[in-house]
Amino acid sequence: MKFKKIGSLLVATFLVLSFSACSKTNPSPVSSKSSAPITLKLCFQGSASAASQQQTVQICNEFTKNNPNITIKVLYIPVSSGWSEYFTKIQTMIAGGNAPDVSQIAIEGIQMFTSMGLALPMDSYMKAHPDVVGDALTDINPNLEKPFIIGGKTYGLVADWNNVVMHFNTKLLSDAGLSVPAETWTMQDYLNYCKALTKTVNGKKQFGTSIPNSYFQTEGILYANGASILNDDMTKCTLNSPQAVQIFQMYQDLVLKYKYAPYPDPKVDSIQQLAIGQTAMGAWGRWPVAEYVQDNFKDVAIQLLPNFQSAGSNQKVVFGSGAICALKSTSHPDEAIKFAIWTASQYFEKNYYGTGSIPTRKSVADEVIPQAGVPQNSDLFYKTASYATAVQAPSQYANIQTIFDKYMSEILSSPVDVKTELDKATDEINNVLANQ
């Protein structure tokens, strides 16, 4: 799931709403019954400045106000290659006797954590403490919660989620005589837009589109063409299906043949490329909004991805959700679960996910999404919650992502035969699924 931008940029804009205003709309959590002072170690994925980390501490201090014996120690785990690296580092901490009590876990890792017995089910505590749970289960769309209910047990109340939609630089659209397309736009419409928006302006190349280079974003594109990385029960790889090959061939052609898109260099900020007018379109969720707000970039709108299938066919929209989960290694399970539940509160969602991910609580999303002011058509973010389909993330996700990234890079960097490369990727992923 693409939550990678939760770092110093994102955290710095989390506090767009005042703490006092949030407190008025959200009941205070029930005070801890235990009186012994304890510290819960909380891990997040990403990097953050000292000031941004302090802002996160201030958010967590609201929990401590009502539970004065519980202190939250916030740790940000820096990564260079996404969720799989983060999950590996958390496992290393656990194995080394330095385990966190609670940890941010995205959909990409929850199957891994539960299959390895690292996550703590919350159901017994939730049943015994309905006052702590409050209205969370009625305010959170149940479709978003599903990935964190495994074997009938709940491992987290999802607090944030993202989908994948198309973002447009509306000034570049206007300059080309184009408008934001309708929801029913097609693959041919997309290619026409790419061609019309690729030009040289003042001696500089303007690309029609950027190519998403992450597992999560690409699965969103595949879903739009009736394809996927794995089969429905996630036991076999389907990257070499005709529908998947068509998408990767389109990717390669956009970069190498038509030059409508730059090579997706992981060291280059593709969101910034959209904002400065170097590219006109890009497929992301809501995570660019933090950057838009910081840079005061307002010439941006969103729309569903093109329906790459035949006209009239139903199109899937991908989603990934995340939660703060209690880990079995904690010495304070009740307190860890209580805090994990609190991170799905109105207060936490408003202040932590105000301009980054999409809050899972509809009441919060309805409030904070319009307040950001960008992008145009922003109601589309939460609108997809009830029918979006979860990104495929089995317990072997980390190894699958590594294989996926390798072949994605090869296909986009040289004119290799796409089907041959996807056959190789499929064989390697199937071997992981069968043997790990």
ROFI-962372 format. One record per residue (C-alpha): z, y, x. Coordinates in steps of 0.1 Angstrom, whole numbers, padded with zeros to 4 digits, always signed. Layout:
BEGIN
ZYX;...
// end
This chain:
BEGIN
+0000+0000+0000;-0009+0034+0014;+0024+0052+0018;+0018+0061+0055;+0021+0098+0052;+0058+0097+0045;+0068+0114+0077;+0077+0149+0088;+0050+0165+0067;+0059+0148+0035;+0097+0150+0039;+0095+0187+0046;+0081+0193+0011;+0103+0169-0008;+0128+0197-0016;+0105+0218-0037;+0129+0215-0066;+0165+0227-0064;+0193+0202-0063;+0212+0220-0089;+0184+0219-0114;+0180+0182-0108;+0217+0175-0113;+0216+0191-0147;+0190+0166-0160;+0204+0134-0144;+0238+0119-0151;+0260+0115-0120;+0263+0079-0108;+0295+0062-0115;+0320+0066-0086;+0326+0036-0063;+0356+0016-0073;+0363+0007-0036;+0383+0032-0016;+0377+0019+0019;+0352+0041+0038;+0319+0024+0045;+0286+0034+0060;+0253+0021+0047;+0224+0021+0071;+0191+0032+0053;+0157+0027+0069;+0124+0045+0061;+0090+0039+0075;+0075+0068+0094;+0083+0096+0118;+0102+0128+0108;+0114+0159+0126;+0152+0164+0130;+0150+0191+0103;+0132+0168+0079;+0156+0139+0085;+0185+0163+0078;+0168+0172+0045;+0167+0135+0036;+0204+0133+0045;+0211+0162+0021;+0194+0143-0007;+0215+0112+0000;+0247+0133+0002;+0243+0138-0036;+0251+0101-0039;+0281+0105-0016;+0295+0133-0037;+0301+0108-0065;+0309+0079-0041;+0330+0097-0015;+0339+0065+0004;+0301+0057+0010;+0282+0075+0038;+0245+0070+0041;+0231+0068+0077;+0194+0076+0075;+0170+0061+0101;+0132+0066+0103;+0113+0038+0120;+0082+0052+0137;+0051+0031+0135;+0015+0034+0146;-0002+0007+0125;+0014+0009+0091;+0036-0013+0070;+0032-0046+0089;+0046-0030+0121;+0075-0015+0101;+0084-0049+0085;+0083-0065+0119;+0107-0039+0133;+0131-0044+0104;+0131-0082+0110;+0137-0075+0147;+0167-0054+0138;+0181-0081+0116;+0176-0108+0142;+0193-0086+0168;+0224-0080+0147;+0215-0044+0140;+0204-0049+0104;+0201-0021+0079;+0220-0024+0046;+0191-0010+0026;+0155-0005+0035;+0124+0011+0021;+0101-0018+0012;+0065-0014-0001;+0047-0039-0022;+0030-0051+0010;+0064-0065+0022;+0084-0076-0007;+0069-0111-0008;+0076-0115+0029;+0112-0103+0025;+0119-0126-0004;+0102-0157+0010;+0123-0153+0042;+0155-0148+0023;+0160-0112+0036;+0162-0093+0003;+0191-0093-0021;+0185-0099-0058;+0201-0072-0080;+0202-0088-0115;+0239-0098-0116;+0250-0064-0104;+0227-0047-0129;+0240-0068-0158;+0276-0060-0149;+0269-0023-0143;+0245-0010-0170;+0260+0025-0166;+0247+0025-0130;+0212+0014-0141;+0211+0040-0170;+0177+0046-0185;+0157+0036-0154;+0142+0004-0170;+0129+0023-0200;+0116+0053-0180;+0098+0033-0154;+0065+0017-0164;+0070-0021-0164;+0036-0027-0149;+0047-0009-0117;+0080-0029-0116;+0063-0063-0118;+0057-0068-0081;+0094-0065-0074;+0104-0092-0100;+0099-0125-0081;+0109-0159-0095;+0126-0141-0124;+0148-0120-0100;+0147-0083-0095;+0147-0071-0059;+0143-0034-0064;+0138-0007-0090;+0105+0009-0080;+0108+0046-0073;+0074+0055-0061;+0038+0043-0064;+0002+0052-0056;-0032+0044-0068;-0066+0051-0052;-0088+0078-0067;-0116+0100-0053;-0107+0134-0040;-0133+0162-0039;-0135+0195-0021;-0146+0215-0051;-0160+0244-0030;-0184+0220-0013;-0194+0206-0047;-0201+0241-0060;-0221+0250-0029;-0243+0219-0036;-0247+0227-0073;-0225+0197-0083;-0194+0194-0105;-0167+0167-0105;-0183+0136-0120;-0173+0119-0152;-0151+0088-0152;-0182+0067-0158;-0200+0077-0126;-0217+0048-0108;-0226+0036-0074;-0259+0054-0075;-0242+0086-0086;-0218+0082-0056;-0247+0077-0032;-0266+0107-0046;-0234+0128-0041;-0231+0116-0005;-0267+0126+0002;-0265+0160-0015;-0232+0168+0003;-0243+0158+0038;-0258+0188+0056;-0255+0210+0087;-0237+0243+0080;-0235+0269+0107;-0244+0243+0133;-0217+0219+0122;-0222+0186+0105;-0207+0183+0070;-0204+0147+0058;-0207+0137+0021;-0178+0113+0022;-0152+0097+0044;-0147+0059+0046;-0112+0045+0038;-0101+0023+0067;-0069+0008+0053;-0063-0025+0035;-0049-0007+0004;-0076+0019+0000;-0104-0007+0006;-0090-0031-0019;-0092-0002-0044;-0129+0001-0036;-0134-0036-0039;-0116-0037-0073;-0141-0011-0085;-0169-0036-0077;-0153-0066-0092;-0142-0079-0058;-0110-0084-0039;-0096-0095-0006;-0080-0126-0020;-0083-0148-0051;-0061-0142-0081;-0032-0164-0069;-0036-0152-0033;-0042-0186-0018;-0078-0180-0006;-0097-0152+0010;-0127-0138-0009;-0139-0112+0015;-0173-0129+0019;-0181-0129-0018;-0214-0111-0027;-0195-0083-0044;-0173-0077-0013;-0202-0080+0011;-0220-0053-0010;-0191-0029-0005;-0188-0035+0033;-0226-0032+0037;-0224+0002+0019;-0196+0012+0042;-0217+0003+0073;-0248+0020+0060;-0229+0052+0051;-0217+0055+0087;-0245+0040+0108;-0277+0041+0088;-0275+0072+0066;-0248+0090+0086;-0233+0103+0053;-0198+0095+0067;-0180+0098+0100;-0166+0068+0117;-0130+0065+0103;-0111+0071+0135;-0074+0063+0129;-0065+0092+0153;-0084+0117+0131;-0067+0131+0100;-0093+0124+0073;-0073+0144+0047;-0075+0175+0070;-0113+0169+0073;-0116+0173+0035;-0094+0204+0035;-0114+0222+0062;-0148+0212+0047;-0159+0186+0072;-0161+0160+0045;-0166+0165+0008;-0151+0133-0007;-0124+0108+0002;-0105+0080-0015;-0067+0083-0015;-0037+0083-0038;-0013+0111-0043;+0000+0112-0007;-0025+0140+0004;-0008+0164-0020;+0020+0171+0005;-0006+0183+0030;-0025+0202+0004;+0007+0221-0006;+0016+0228+0030;-0019+0241+0038;-0022+0260+0005;-0055+0240-0001;-0064+0244-0038;-0101+0236-0038;-0095+0200-0047;-0099+0178-0077;-0097+0140-0084;-0115+0115-0104;-0115+0077-0108;-0135+0058-0081;-0171+0052-0091;-0177+0021-0112;-0197+0001-0087;-0203-0027-0112;-0229-0027-0140;-0226+0000-0166;-0200-0006-0192;-0181-0032-0172;-0143-0029-0170;-0131-0014-0138;-0098-0022-0121;-0077+0005-0104;-0055-0006-0075;-0018+0003-0073;+0010-0002-0049;+0047+0005-0056;+0078+0007-0035;+0115+0005-0037;+0147+0009-0016;+0160-0027-0015;+0194-0041-0005;+0192-0067+0023;+0212-0099+0024;+0224-0091+0058;+0246-0062+0045;+0284-0066+0046;+0286-0044+0014;+0263-0059-0012;+0276-0041-0042;+0275-0007-0026;+0241-0014-0011;+0227-0024-0045;+0243+0006-0062;+0227+0029-0037;+0193+0011-0041;+0195+0016-0078;+0203+0053-0074;+0171+0058-0054;+0153+0052-0087;+0173+0080-0103;+0157+0112-0116;+0175+0132-0089;+0162+0111-0060;+0127+0108-0073;+0124+0145-0080;+0136+0155-0046;+0122+0128-0024;+0088+0120-0041;+0081+0154-0055;+0049+0160-0036;+0041+0127-0019;+0038+0095-0039;+0037+0093-0077;+0072+0090-0091;+0076+0058-0111;+0098+0075-0138;+0074+0090-0164;+0098+0118-0171;+0098+0128-0135;+0061+0124-0130;+0054+0146-0161;+0075+0173-0145;+0067+0173-0108;+0030+0164-0108;+0019+0196-0125;+0043+0217-0105;+0025+0209-0073;-0005+0229-0086;-0030+0205-0070;-0053+0187-0074;-0073+0195-0105;-0072+0167-0130;-0038+0156-0116;-0027+0139-0148;-0050+0110-0138;-0024+0099-0112;+0001+0086-0138;-0025+0079-0165;-0035+0047-0147;+0001+0033-0145;-0002+0010-0175;-0035-0007-0166;-0037-0006-0128;-0037-0039-0108;-0013-0045-0079;-0027-0047-0044;-0027-0082-0031;+0001-0087-0006;+0013-0123-0001;+0041-0131+0023;+0015-0134+0052;+0004-0098+0046;+0012-0086+0081;-0012-0111+0098;-0038-0107+0071;-0038-0069+0076;-0043-0074+0114;-0074-0096+0108;-0087-0072+0082;-0084-0042+0105;-0102-0060+0133;-0133-0069+0113;-0133-0036+0095;-0135-0018+0128;-0163-0041+0141;-0184-0036+0109;-0181+0002+0110;-0186+0007+0148;-0217-0014+0154;-0247-0027+0135;-0234-0063+0133;-0244-0086+0104;-0218-0078+0077;-0219-0112+0060;-0214-0130+0093;-0184-0109+0102;-0169-0113+0067;-0174-0151+0070;-0154-0150+0102;-0127-0128+0087;-0125-0151+0057;-0120-0182+0079;-0093-0166+0099;-0074-0153+0068;-0077-0187+0051;-0062-0203+0082;-0032-0179+0080;-0028-0186+0043;-0029-0224+0049;-0007-0227+0080;+0019-0199+0080;
// end
